Amino acid sequence: MYNAIFPICYCPPISWFAAACQESAILLEGMAPYQKQAYTNRMHIRVSNKVMALSIPVERRNRHVPIKEKRISYQENWQRHHQRSIHFAYQNSPNYPYYMDHFVPFYEQKYEWLIDYTYEWIGCLFQLLKKDIQLGVTDIFEEKTKMEHDYRQDFDPTRKTHAAWFRSEPYTQVFEGFEENLSIVDLLCNEGPQSISMLKGMFSR
């Protein structure tokens, strides 16, 4: 039984997983209208002294369609760029060597639909976190849900503040200083098996 609904995201931010790891089954929103500059096709990593946004290009036709109907564009070699950027950012992190083989297939295989790509990534990331969770995808869009927890509006890369329930916990990153709430890839590469316990501690309802 699903008690929570989440936006579907490309390698979601740490706060997304902090909330999701409290659940045993979650629904991913696939029927909401696609919006630009959202985590739907964007992840944030840290490269040197800055945060880098990695965005999956999508076909521009049929702009106002549900996320499920958005196709990935391969007019540019974004997969190579993303893979190289992740490698540069985390090659010196303690746990990247253990996870890189799981990341590589996502930059070698071509997916037609954005939702299929992001769904597979999310499933892989939960496996790496060793978190047993049931995933589902919505088949209709409901602005108001009957579920106990609705997180669809809680994650916005353009927003400077986080949801009130999120408590960021600093950890050692590859480059000096600390940037909070990057993609879960950042936490995994730096903290490895400790990531799941850290995520549970970052949530306070």
Sequence and secondary structure as in RCSB ss.txt:
>XXXX:A:sequence
MYNAIFPICYCPPISWFAAACQESAILLEGMAPYQKQAYTNRMHIRVSNKVMALSIPVERRNRHVPIKEKRISYQ
ENWQRHHQRSIHFAYQNSPNYPYYMDHFVPFYEQKYEWLIDYTYEWIGCLFQLLKKDIQLGVTDIFEEKTKMEHD
YRQDFDPTRKTHAAWFRSEPYTQVFEGFEENLSIVDLLCNEGPQSISMLKGMFSR
>XXXX:A:secstr
   EEEE  SS BHHHHHHHTT SEEEEE SSB  TTSGGGEEEEEETTEEEEEE  B  SS SSBGGG BB  S
S HHHHHHHHHHHHHTTSSSHHHHHHHHGGGGTS  SBHHHHHHHHHHHHHHHHT   EEEE SS  SS  SSEE
 TTS  TT SS  TTB       SSSS   S BHHHHHHHHGGGHHHHHHHTB  
